[in-house]
Amino acid sequence: MLIRVQVTTKLKRWTLSHDKLMFSSLTTIVDSDSSSNSRHQCQSLYHSRTTPTMTTHHHRLPPNLTNRSRLDYQHILKTFIARRAIQPGRQLHAHLCLNGLGNDTILCGKLVDLYCSCNQVSNAHLLFDRISKRNVFLWNVLICEYAWNGPYNAAISLYYEMINNGIFPNNYTFTYVLKACSNLSAIDVGRNVHDHMVRTGWEMDVFVGASLINMYAKCGNVSNARQVFDKIIQRDVVIWNSMLAAYAQNNHLEDCLVLCSEMASKMVRPIVATLVTTISAAASMAAFPQGRELHGYSWRQGFYFQDKVKTALVDMYAKSGYVKVAINLFNQLSEKRIASWNVMITGYAMHGHATEALNLFEKMTCEANPDHITFVGVLSACNHGGLLEKGREYFESMIHNYKIQPTVQHYSCIVDLIGHYGRLDEAYNMIKNMSVSPDAGVWGALLHSCKFHGNIELGELALEKLTELEPDEPGNYVIMSNIYAQVGRYSGVEKLRELMTKRELKKDVACSWIEVNNKINAFLSGDTSHPLSDEIDAELKRVEKLMSEAGYVPNTTPVFHDVEDDEKMGMVCRHSERLAIAFGLISTPPQSRLLITKNLRVCEDCHVAIKFISKITKREIVCRDLNRYHHFKDGVCSCGDYW
């Protein structure tokens, strides 16, 4: 998904034993630069040229270093930091020690910065510990290194040590330590840092405020993040983006879109991150009108040539059911990055266009190297398309040809694919031989396959594992209840019902929604609360009569309640997706396309019913459920009744 605004990537961690040995010589020099032994070590280090990559003209130590000013040395070290030139940096460090500048606070700060920038944090910390007078810059350099690259607790420890040493933190300090708190989800420490910010007057600073919003968001506390946002009067685009990302990361998608509208009304010009975050939010909640509006807004703001924005739009149109628009935008990309390929392959897969997804993957391999996300899309395409042998082939290719170790997401796809074909023992054996611990997604895939094929024994085993991993997830018990009901074992149904009651678990409420005239209309199963409830009910009865004449017979198997058959039929025929469709039929022009979204999987009977409705009403009906997209047209579904 494209809903997180990234600010950095992880760097490789240090270090080489040779580097440690070199630095041990330096620390000896710092301690006693008057001894002849130390001078000999410095001279040896100064004249060494041990790293071939550092012998280029740009990385050589500048000649005539004697009689240079401290400002000159600062400039030289700044250049080395920018180029990450560690070898000449070491030589200059030795030279400074030889010339009595080994304890200069400013120069040592630059050296600590150099070692950090070259991923030699242990050497940086050793030098830091030997500096007697440490200014806030020195503390910030080391806190920053630990905050970004870990161990994150070290950054927090240094922050408190800094305060205990009487050094007042500045806006950079707070930003770095809040980053460490975010990485650790350490909200209690973050709140303590926040209190310190208030006492020192930094709370209103936009630079610090953005970090504080991010910390609360990463810890899942959106309300505190919003409180910080509201207190900052002079907000720049970074502050707005931080709050937008906070909403998006915590699935407050509608709030994210509302805030984006407010930002536009304040005439704050967006940046790429703004648009990627909000377009992705619209995509995730299937809010096509808002997504289309953001498309136009981004073009009006001059982002037509921004590939990252276009990639977000590809994702949005694919998730809104407009695959042709998505592929057109994809083809307009000036540079197709891995993320772009992944979005389009996944877009094809979720709509069941397996052939198109796999053809695009083959094209991708000629231009870019696929990653683990690519193969999740590829295996998903095989799964939704029912391509068992292809799925196996790509799974093996991922491991042996591309050297990508499978994750639980890959196993979930392949287990679901194998299980759907009825090869449940093979699917179970694969789970037992997984290279990683199976999660709820893997066991859930097996449980769904057991439901599809009515396998009680393996279903019970899968439920047992799921109960250990997520004991409070009611959906697992409901699926097992359906398996029992399918084979007429109502004692099992009753037993699970009692267990759910004992654990105070309630079945997830099915909800479907449709957007008409920029307004979302949501429906629960059996819902009568809509203002047009009577008209919706009348339309359902009209369509049901035509469906019956066309041969439709309701399947009441999913309803395992102890109720009469007529009541069971009434319950099935008033499922949330049917109410949403009926509302769409009376609220939109004839033969226009309907897009329905459901929070759970479409049940078997509704799947059959919607095929009848699409043919009778001559409508294309797109239903986005928890698992995939179904395109119903002329009495046929794009999934081929395989989902």
C-alpha positions as CSV (number, residue, x, y, z in Angstrom):
1,M,0.0,0.0,0.0
2,L,1.3,3.7,-0.6
3,I,-0.2,5.3,2.5
4,R,3.0,5.8,4.5
5,V,5.3,8.9,3.9
6,Q,8.9,7.7,4.2
7,V,11.6,10.0,5.4
8,T,14.6,7.8,5.3
9,T,15.8,4.2,4.6
10,K,17.9,2.1,6.9
11,L,21.6,2.2,6.4
12,K,23.9,-0.8,6.5
13,R,25.3,-1.5,9.9
14,W,29.0,-1.4,10.8
15,T,31.8,-2.5,11.1
16,L,35.2,-4.1,10.2
17,S,37.6,-5.4,12.8
18,H,40.3,-3.5,10.9
19,D,38.5,-0.2,11.6
20,K,38.3,-1.0,15.3
21,L,42.0,-1.7,15.4
22,M,42.8,1.6,13.6
23,F,40.6,3.5,16.0
24,S,42.3,2.0,19.0
25,S,45.5,3.6,17.9
26,L,43.7,6.9,17.6
27,T,42.3,6.8,21.1
28,T,45.8,6.2,22.4
29,I,47.0,9.3,20.6
30,V,44.1,11.4,22.0
31,D,45.1,10.3,25.6
32,S,48.8,11.0,25.3
33,D,49.9,12.8,22.1
34,S,53.2,13.8,23.6
35,S,54.7,10.3,23.8
36,S,57.0,9.1,21.1
37,N,55.1,5.9,20.7
38,S,51.9,7.9,20.0
39,R,53.7,10.1,17.5
40,H,54.9,7.0,15.7
41,Q,51.4,5.6,15.5
42,C,50.1,8.9,14.2
43,Q,52.7,9.1,11.5
44,S,52.1,5.5,10.4
45,L,48.4,6.2,10.2
46,Y,48.9,9.5,8.4
47,H,51.0,8.0,5.6
48,S,48.9,4.8,5.2
49,R,46.9,4.1,2.1
50,T,45.1,0.8,2.8
51,T,41.8,1.3,1.1
52,P,42.0,1.3,-2.8
53,T,38.7,3.1,-3.2
54,M,40.0,6.0,-1.2
55,T,43.1,6.7,-3.4
56,T,41.2,8.8,-5.9
57,H,41.9,12.5,-6.3
58,H,38.7,13.5,-4.4
59,H,39.5,11.4,-1.4
60,R,43.2,12.2,-0.9
61,L,44.2,14.1,2.1
62,P,44.9,17.8,1.1
63,P,48.6,18.7,1.0
64,N,50.2,21.3,3.2
65,L,48.1,20.7,6.3
66,T,50.4,22.5,8.6
67,N,49.5,26.0,9.8
68,R,45.9,25.6,8.8
69,S,43.2,27.4,10.8
70,R,40.5,25.6,12.8
71,L,38.0,26.9,10.2
72,D,40.0,25.3,7.4
73,Y,40.0,22.0,9.2
74,Q,36.2,22.3,9.7
75,H,35.8,22.9,6.0
76,I,37.9,19.8,5.1
77,L,36.1,17.6,7.5
78,K,32.8,18.8,6.2
79,T,33.9,17.8,2.7
80,F,34.9,14.3,4.0
81,I,31.5,13.9,5.7
82,A,29.6,14.8,2.5
83,R,31.7,12.2,0.6
84,R,31.9,9.7,3.4
85,A,35.6,9.6,3.0
86,I,36.7,7.6,6.0
87,Q,40.3,6.9,5.1
88,P,41.5,10.5,4.7
89,G,39.3,11.4,7.6
90,R,41.3,9.0,9.8
91,Q,44.5,10.5,8.6
92,L,43.3,14.0,9.3
93,H,42.2,12.8,12.8
94,A,45.8,11.6,13.4
95,H,47.2,14.9,12.1
96,L,45.0,16.9,14.4
97,C,46.2,14.8,17.4
98,L,49.8,15.3,16.4
99,N,49.3,19.1,16.3
100,G,47.5,19.5,19.6
101,L,44.0,19.8,18.2
102,G,42.8,16.3,19.2
103,N,40.6,17.6,22.0
104,D,39.1,20.6,20.1
105,T,35.4,20.3,20.7
106,I,34.2,21.6,17.3
107,L,36.7,19.5,15.3
108,C,36.0,16.4,17.4
109,G,32.3,17.0,16.8
110,K,33.0,16.9,13.0
111,L,35.0,13.7,13.5
112,V,32.2,12.1,15.4
113,D,29.9,13.1,12.6
114,L,32.3,11.6,10.0
115,Y,32.5,8.3,11.8
116,C,28.7,8.1,12.1
117,S,28.2,9.0,8.5
118,C,30.6,6.1,7.6
119,N,28.6,3.6,9.7
120,Q,31.3,3.4,12.4
121,V,29.2,4.3,15.4
122,S,31.3,2.3,17.8
123,N,34.4,4.4,16.9
124,A,32.2,7.6,17.0
125,H,31.1,6.7,20.5
126,L,34.6,6.0,21.7
127,L,35.8,9.4,20.5
128,F,32.6,11.0,22.0
129,D,33.4,9.5,25.4
130,R,36.9,11.0,25.4
131,I,35.8,14.5,24.8
132,S,35.6,16.5,28.0
133,K,33.6,19.5,26.8
134,R,30.6,18.3,24.8
135,N,28.3,20.8,23.2
136,V,24.8,20.2,22.1
137,F,25.9,19.5,18.5
138,L,28.1,16.6,19.7
139,W,25.2,15.0,21.6
140,N,22.9,15.5,18.7
141,V,25.2,13.8,16.2
142,L,25.4,10.6,18.3
143,I,21.7,10.6,19.3
144,C,20.8,11.1,15.6
145,E,22.9,8.1,14.6
146,Y,21.3,5.8,17.1
147,A,17.8,7.2,16.5
148,W,18.0,6.3,12.8
149,N,20.1,3.2,12.7
150,G,19.7,1.7,16.2
151,P,20.0,0.5,18.8
152,Y,17.2,3.0,19.5
153,N,17.4,2.6,23.3
154,A,20.9,4.1,23.1
155,A,19.5,7.3,21.6
156,I,17.0,7.6,24.5
157,S,19.7,6.8,27.1
158,L,22.0,9.5,25.6
159,Y,19.1,12.0,25.7
160,Y,18.7,11.5,29.5
161,E,22.4,11.5,30.0
162,M,22.6,14.8,28.1
163,I,20.0,16.4,30.4
164,N,21.8,15.1,33.5
165,N,25.0,16.7,32.3
166,G,23.2,20.1,32.2
167,I,23.1,20.4,28.4
168,F,19.8,21.9,27.1
169,P,18.4,20.1,24.1
170,N,17.4,22.0,21.0
171,N,14.9,21.3,18.3
172,Y,17.2,18.8,16.6
173,T,17.6,16.9,19.8
174,F,13.9,16.6,20.3
175,T,13.4,15.5,16.7
176,Y,16.0,12.7,17.0
177,V,14.9,11.3,20.3
178,L,11.2,11.3,19.2
179,K,12.3,9.3,16.2
180,A,13.8,6.7,18.6
181,C,10.5,6.7,20.6
182,S,8.6,6.1,17.3
183,N,10.8,3.2,16.3
184,L,10.3,1.6,19.7
185,S,6.6,2.6,20.1
186,A,7.7,4.0,23.5
187,I,4.8,6.3,24.1
188,D,5.5,6.8,27.8
189,V,9.0,8.1,27.0
190,G,7.6,10.1,24.2
191,R,5.1,11.8,26.5
192,N,8.0,12.6,28.9
193,V,10.0,14.2,26.1
194,H,6.8,16.1,25.1
195,D,6.6,17.5,28.7
196,H,10.2,18.6,28.5
197,M,9.5,20.3,25.1
198,V,6.6,22.2,26.8
199,R,8.8,23.3,29.6
200,T,11.6,24.5,27.3
201,G,9.3,26.3,24.8
202,W,9.8,24.0,21.8
203,E,6.3,22.6,21.5
204,M,5.2,25.2,18.9
205,D,8.2,24.7,16.7
206,V,7.0,23.2,13.4
207,F,10.1,21.1,13.0
208,V,9.6,19.5,16.4
209,G,5.8,19.4,16.1
210,A,6.0,17.3,13.0
211,S,8.2,14.7,14.8
212,L,5.8,14.8,17.8
213,I,2.8,14.1,15.6
214,N,4.7,11.3,13.9
215,M,5.6,9.8,17.3
216,Y,2.0,9.7,18.6
217,A,0.9,8.4,15.2
218,K,3.4,5.5,15.2
219,C,2.2,4.7,18.8
220,G,-1.4,4.6,17.6
221,N,-2.5,7.7,19.5
222,V,-4.2,9.8,16.8
223,S,-6.1,12.0,19.2
224,N,-2.8,13.2,20.9
225,A,-1.3,13.8,17.4
226,R,-4.3,15.9,16.5
227,Q,-4.0,17.9,19.7
228,V,-0.4,18.8,18.8
229,F,-1.4,19.7,15.3
230,D,-4.2,22.0,16.5
231,K,-1.8,23.9,18.9
232,I,0.6,24.8,16.1
233,I,-0.7,28.1,14.6
234,Q,1.9,28.6,11.8
235,R,1.7,25.3,9.9
236,D,3.9,24.6,6.9
237,V,3.3,21.7,4.5
238,V,5.4,19.3,6.6
239,I,3.1,19.7,9.5
240,W,0.0,19.1,7.4
241,N,1.7,16.1,5.8
242,S,2.5,14.7,9.2
243,M,-1.1,14.8,10.3
244,L,-2.3,13.4,7.0
245,A,0.1,10.5,7.4
246,A,-1.0,10.0,11.0
247,Y,-4.6,9.6,9.9
248,A,-3.7,7.3,7.0
249,Q,-1.3,5.1,9.0
250,N,-4.0,4.5,11.7
251,N,-6.8,3.8,9.2
252,H,-8.6,7.1,9.8
253,L,-9.0,7.4,6.1
254,E,-12.1,9.7,6.0
255,D,-10.4,12.1,8.4
256,C,-7.4,12.1,6.1
257,L,-9.5,13.2,3.2
258,V,-11.3,15.8,5.2
259,L,-8.0,17.3,6.4
260,C,-6.7,17.4,2.8
261,S,-9.7,19.4,1.8
262,E,-9.1,21.8,4.7
263,M,-5.4,22.1,3.7
264,A,-6.5,23.0,0.1
265,S,-8.9,25.6,1.5
266,K,-6.1,27.2,3.4
267,M,-4.2,27.6,0.1
268,V,-1.3,25.4,1.3
269,R,0.4,24.1,-1.8
270,P,0.8,20.3,-1.6
271,I,3.9,18.3,-2.3
272,V,4.3,14.8,-3.7
273,A,3.9,13.2,-0.2
274,T,0.6,15.1,0.4
275,L,-0.9,13.7,-2.8
276,V,0.5,10.1,-2.4
277,T,-0.9,9.9,1.1
278,T,-4.4,11.2,0.3
279,I,-4.8,9.4,-3.0
280,S,-3.8,6.2,-1.2
281,A,-6.4,6.9,1.5
282,A,-9.1,7.3,-1.1
283,A,-8.0,4.1,-2.7
284,S,-8.1,2.1,0.5
285,M,-11.6,3.2,1.3
286,A,-12.8,2.8,-2.3
287,A,-13.8,6.5,-2.3
288,F,-13.7,6.9,-6.1
289,P,-15.2,10.4,-6.4
290,Q,-12.7,11.8,-3.9
291,G,-9.9,9.9,-5.7
292,R,-11.0,11.3,-9.0
293,E,-11.2,14.8,-7.5
294,L,-7.6,14.4,-6.1
295,H,-6.5,13.3,-9.6
296,G,-7.8,16.6,-11.0
297,Y,-6.4,18.6,-8.1
298,S,-2.9,17.1,-8.5
299,W,-2.9,17.9,-12.3
300,R,-4.1,21.5,-11.6
301,Q,-1.2,21.8,-9.1
302,G,1.3,20.9,-11.7
303,F,2.1,17.3,-10.7
304,Y,1.3,15.7,-14.1
305,F,4.9,14.5,-14.6
306,Q,5.4,13.2,-11.1
307,D,5.6,9.4,-11.4
308,K,5.0,8.8,-7.6
309,V,1.7,10.6,-7.9
310,K,0.8,8.6,-11.0
311,T,1.7,5.4,-9.2
312,A,-0.7,6.3,-6.4
313,L,-3.4,7.0,-9.0
314,V,-2.8,3.7,-10.7
315,D,-3.4,2.0,-7.3
316,M,-6.5,4.2,-6.7
317,Y,-8.1,3.4,-10.1
318,A,-7.3,-0.3,-9.8
319,K,-8.9,-0.5,-6.3
320,S,-11.9,1.5,-7.6
321,G,-12.5,-1.1,-10.3
322,Y,-11.3,1.0,-13.2
323,V,-8.4,-1.3,-14.4
324,K,-8.3,0.1,-17.9
325,V,-7.7,3.7,-16.6
326,A,-5.1,2.2,-14.2
327,I,-3.1,0.6,-17.0
328,N,-3.3,3.7,-19.1
329,L,-1.7,5.8,-16.3
330,F,0.8,3.0,-15.8
331,N,1.9,3.2,-19.4
332,Q,2.3,7.0,-19.1
333,L,5.0,6.6,-16.4
334,S,8.3,8.0,-17.6
335,E,10.2,5.6,-15.3
336,K,8.7,2.4,-14.0
337,R,10.1,1.6,-10.6
338,I,9.5,-1.6,-8.7
339,A,6.7,0.0,-6.7
340,S,4.9,0.9,-10.0
341,W,5.2,-2.6,-11.4
342,N,4.0,-4.1,-8.1
343,V,0.9,-1.8,-7.9
344,M,-0.2,-2.7,-11.4
345,I,0.4,-6.5,-11.0
346,T,-1.5,-6.5,-7.7
347,G,-4.2,-4.4,-9.4
348,Y,-4.7,-7.1,-12.1
349,A,-4.5,-9.8,-9.5
350,M,-7.2,-8.4,-7.2
351,H,-9.6,-8.3,-10.2
352,G,-8.9,-11.8,-11.2
353,H,-7.1,-10.8,-14.4
354,A,-4.4,-13.5,-13.8
355,T,-3.2,-13.7,-17.4
356,E,-2.6,-9.9,-17.6
357,A,-0.9,-9.9,-14.2
358,L,1.5,-12.7,-15.2
359,N,2.2,-11.2,-18.6
360,L,3.1,-7.9,-16.9
361,F,5.4,-9.8,-14.5
362,E,7.3,-11.3,-17.4
363,K,7.6,-7.9,-19.0
364,M,8.9,-6.5,-15.7
365,T,11.6,-9.1,-15.4
366,C,13.2,-7.7,-18.6
367,E,13.4,-4.2,-17.0
368,A,13.6,-4.6,-13.2
369,N,14.3,-7.1,-10.5
370,P,11.1,-8.3,-8.8
371,D,11.0,-8.2,-5.0
372,H,9.0,-10.1,-2.3
373,I,6.0,-7.8,-2.8
374,T,6.0,-8.6,-6.6
375,F,5.7,-12.2,-5.8
376,V,2.8,-11.7,-3.4
377,G,1.0,-10.1,-6.4
378,V,2.0,-12.9,-8.7
379,L,1.0,-15.7,-6.4
380,S,-2.3,-13.8,-5.6
381,A,-3.0,-13.6,-9.4
382,C,-2.4,-17.4,-9.6
383,N,-4.7,-17.9,-6.6
384,H,-7.5,-15.8,-7.9
385,G,-7.2,-17.3,-11.3
386,G,-7.1,-20.9,-10.1
387,L,-3.7,-21.5,-11.8
388,L,-2.3,-24.2,-9.5
389,E,0.7,-25.4,-11.6
390,K,1.6,-21.8,-12.5
391,G,1.5,-20.9,-8.8
392,R,3.8,-23.7,-7.9
393,E,6.1,-22.8,-10.6
394,Y,6.4,-19.1,-9.6
395,F,6.7,-20.1,-5.9
396,E,9.7,-22.3,-6.7
397,S,11.2,-19.7,-9.1
398,M,11.0,-17.1,-6.4
399,I,13.1,-19.2,-4.0
400,H,15.6,-20.8,-6.4
401,N,16.0,-18.2,-9.2
402,Y,15.4,-15.0,-7.4
403,K,16.8,-16.1,-4.0
404,I,13.8,-14.6,-2.2
405,Q,12.9,-16.4,1.0
406,P,9.1,-16.8,1.3
407,T,7.2,-14.9,3.9
408,V,3.9,-15.7,5.5
409,Q,2.1,-13.7,2.8
410,H,3.6,-15.9,0.1
411,Y,2.7,-19.1,2.0
412,S,-0.9,-17.8,2.6
413,C,-1.4,-17.4,-1.2
414,I,0.1,-20.8,-2.1
415,V,-1.8,-22.6,0.7
416,D,-5.0,-21.0,-0.3
417,L,-4.4,-22.0,-3.9
418,I,-3.5,-25.6,-3.2
419,G,-6.3,-26.0,-0.6
420,H,-8.9,-24.5,-3.0
421,Y,-8.2,-27.4,-5.4
422,G,-9.1,-29.8,-2.6
423,R,-5.5,-30.9,-1.9
424,L,-5.9,-30.2,1.8
425,D,-3.3,-32.7,3.0
426,E,-0.8,-31.2,0.7
427,A,-1.6,-27.7,1.9
428,Y,-1.3,-28.9,5.5
429,N,2.1,-30.6,4.9
430,M,3.3,-27.3,3.3
431,I,2.3,-25.5,6.5
432,K,4.2,-28.0,8.6
433,N,7.3,-27.5,6.5
434,M,7.3,-23.7,6.3
435,S,10.6,-21.9,6.8
436,V,8.8,-19.3,9.0
437,S,6.2,-19.7,11.7
438,P,2.7,-19.8,10.2
439,D,0.5,-16.9,11.2
440,A,-3.2,-16.4,11.3
441,G,-3.3,-15.7,7.6
442,V,-1.9,-19.1,6.7
443,W,-4.1,-21.1,9.0
444,G,-7.1,-18.9,7.9
445,A,-6.4,-19.9,4.3
446,L,-6.5,-23.6,5.3
447,L,-9.7,-23.1,7.3
448,H,-11.4,-21.4,4.3
449,S,-10.4,-24.3,2.1
450,C,-11.8,-26.7,4.6
451,K,-15.1,-24.8,4.4
452,F,-15.1,-24.9,0.6
453,H,-14.6,-28.7,0.7
454,G,-16.4,-29.5,4.0
455,N,-13.4,-31.0,5.7
456,I,-14.2,-31.1,9.4
457,E,-11.0,-32.8,10.7
458,L,-8.5,-30.3,9.2
459,G,-10.9,-27.5,9.8
460,E,-10.9,-28.2,13.6
461,L,-7.1,-28.4,13.6
462,A,-6.9,-25.0,11.8
463,L,-9.4,-23.5,14.2
464,E,-7.3,-24.8,17.1
465,K,-4.2,-23.0,15.8
466,L,-6.1,-19.9,15.1
467,T,-7.6,-19.9,18.6
468,E,-4.0,-19.8,19.9
469,L,-3.0,-17.0,17.6
470,E,-6.1,-14.8,17.8
471,P,-8.5,-16.2,20.4
472,D,-10.8,-13.2,20.2
473,E,-11.4,-13.2,16.4
474,P,-15.1,-14.3,16.0
475,G,-14.8,-14.8,12.2
476,N,-12.8,-18.1,12.7
477,Y,-15.6,-19.6,14.9
478,V,-18.2,-18.6,12.4
479,I,-16.4,-20.3,9.5
480,M,-16.1,-23.5,11.5
481,S,-19.8,-23.2,12.4
482,N,-20.6,-23.0,8.7
483,I,-18.5,-26.2,8.1
484,Y,-20.5,-28.0,10.7
485,A,-23.8,-26.7,9.3
486,Q,-22.9,-27.8,5.8
487,V,-22.6,-31.4,6.9
488,G,-25.5,-31.2,9.3
489,R,-23.5,-31.5,12.5
490,Y,-25.6,-29.0,14.5
491,S,-24.1,-30.2,17.8
492,G,-20.8,-28.6,16.6
493,V,-22.7,-25.5,15.7
494,E,-24.2,-25.3,19.1
495,K,-20.9,-26.0,20.9
496,L,-19.2,-23.1,19.1
497,R,-22.1,-20.8,19.7
498,E,-21.8,-21.5,23.4
499,L,-18.0,-21.0,23.3
500,M,-18.5,-17.6,21.6
501,T,-21.1,-16.6,24.2
502,K,-18.7,-17.7,27.0
503,R,-15.9,-15.6,25.6
504,E,-18.3,-12.7,24.9
505,L,-17.5,-12.8,21.2
506,K,-20.0,-11.5,18.6
507,K,-20.1,-12.3,14.9
508,D,-18.7,-9.5,12.8
509,V,-21.5,-7.4,11.5
510,A,-21.7,-7.5,7.7
511,C,-21.8,-4.0,6.2
512,S,-21.9,-2.9,2.5
513,W,-21.9,0.5,1.1
514,I,-22.3,2.3,-2.2
515,E,-21.5,5.9,-3.1
516,V,-24.2,7.8,-5.0
517,N,-23.9,11.6,-5.8
518,N,-20.8,11.9,-3.6
519,K,-22.6,10.4,-0.6
520,I,-21.8,7.1,1.0
521,N,-24.8,5.0,1.8
522,A,-24.1,2.1,4.2
523,F,-26.3,-0.9,4.9
524,L,-26.2,-3.7,7.5
525,S,-27.9,-7.1,6.9
526,G,-31.7,-6.7,7.4
527,D,-31.3,-2.9,7.7
528,T,-34.4,-0.8,7.7
529,S,-32.9,2.5,8.9
530,H,-32.3,4.1,5.5
531,P,-34.7,6.9,4.6
532,L,-35.6,5.1,1.4
533,S,-36.1,1.7,3.2
534,D,-39.6,1.2,1.8
535,E,-38.5,1.9,-1.8
536,I,-35.4,-0.4,-1.3
537,D,-37.6,-3.2,0.0
538,A,-40.0,-2.8,-2.9
539,E,-37.2,-3.0,-5.4
540,L,-35.8,-6.1,-3.8
541,K,-39.2,-7.8,-4.1
542,R,-39.5,-6.8,-7.7
543,V,-36.1,-8.1,-8.6
544,E,-36.5,-11.3,-6.5
545,K,-39.7,-12.1,-8.4
546,L,-37.9,-11.8,-11.7
547,M,-35.0,-13.9,-10.3
548,S,-37.4,-16.7,-9.3
549,E,-38.9,-16.7,-12.7
550,A,-35.4,-17.0,-14.2
551,G,-34.7,-20.1,-12.0
552,Y,-33.0,-18.7,-8.9
553,V,-33.5,-20.7,-5.7
554,P,-32.1,-19.3,-2.4
555,N,-29.4,-21.3,-0.7
556,T,-30.0,-21.1,3.0
557,T,-27.0,-23.3,4.1
558,P,-25.0,-20.3,5.4
559,V,-27.9,-19.5,7.8
560,F,-27.4,-22.0,10.6
561,H,-29.8,-20.4,13.0
562,D,-32.6,-22.5,14.5
563,V,-35.3,-20.8,12.5
564,E,-38.0,-21.8,10.0
565,D,-37.1,-22.1,6.3
566,D,-39.2,-19.0,5.3
567,E,-37.3,-16.9,7.9
568,K,-34.0,-18.3,6.7
569,M,-34.9,-17.2,3.1
570,G,-35.8,-13.8,4.4
571,M,-32.5,-13.4,6.2
572,V,-30.4,-14.5,3.2
573,C,-32.4,-12.2,0.8
574,R,-31.8,-9.1,2.9
575,H,-28.0,-9.4,3.2
576,S,-26.2,-6.0,3.2
577,E,-24.9,-6.3,-0.4
578,R,-28.4,-6.9,-1.8
579,L,-29.7,-3.8,0.1
580,A,-26.9,-1.7,-1.3
581,I,-27.5,-3.0,-4.9
582,A,-31.3,-2.3,-4.6
583,F,-30.5,1.2,-3.5
584,G,-28.2,1.6,-6.4
585,L,-30.8,0.4,-8.8
586,I,-33.4,3.0,-7.7
587,S,-30.9,5.8,-7.4
588,T,-28.8,5.7,-10.6
589,P,-29.7,5.8,-14.3
590,P,-30.7,2.5,-16.0
591,Q,-27.8,0.2,-17.1
592,S,-25.2,2.3,-15.3
593,R,-22.4,0.6,-13.4
594,L,-22.7,-0.1,-9.7
595,L,-19.7,-0.4,-7.3
596,I,-20.5,-2.1,-4.0
597,T,-18.0,-2.5,-1.2
598,K,-18.4,-5.1,1.6
599,N,-16.3,-5.6,4.8
600,L,-16.6,-9.4,4.6
601,R,-16.5,-12.0,1.9
602,V,-19.6,-12.3,-0.3
603,C,-21.6,-15.4,0.7
604,E,-22.3,-18.1,-1.8
605,D,-26.0,-17.4,-2.2
606,C,-25.5,-13.6,-2.8
607,H,-22.8,-14.4,-5.4
608,V,-25.4,-16.5,-7.3
609,A,-28.1,-13.8,-6.7
610,I,-25.9,-10.9,-8.0
611,K,-25.2,-12.9,-11.2
612,F,-29.0,-13.1,-11.8
613,I,-29.5,-9.4,-10.9
614,S,-26.8,-8.3,-13.4
615,K,-28.4,-10.2,-16.2
616,I,-32.0,-9.1,-15.4
617,T,-31.2,-5.4,-14.9
618,K,-28.5,-5.3,-17.7
619,R,-26.1,-3.8,-15.2
620,E,-22.4,-4.2,-14.6
621,I,-22.1,-4.7,-10.8
622,V,-18.7,-4.6,-9.3
623,C,-18.4,-5.9,-5.7
624,R,-15.3,-5.4,-3.7
625,D,-15.3,-7.8,-0.8
626,L,-12.7,-8.6,1.8
627,N,-10.8,-10.9,-0.5
628,R,-11.1,-9.6,-4.1
629,Y,-13.1,-7.9,-6.7
630,H,-16.1,-9.5,-8.5
631,H,-17.2,-8.1,-11.8
632,F,-20.8,-9.3,-12.5
633,K,-22.1,-8.8,-16.1
634,D,-24.7,-10.6,-18.2
635,G,-25.1,-13.3,-15.5
636,V,-21.4,-14.1,-15.2
637,C,-18.8,-13.2,-12.6
638,S,-15.2,-12.5,-13.5
639,C,-14.0,-14.9,-10.8
640,G,-15.5,-17.8,-12.7
641,D,-17.1,-18.9,-9.4
642,Y,-13.7,-19.4,-7.9
643,W,-13.0,-17.3,-4.9
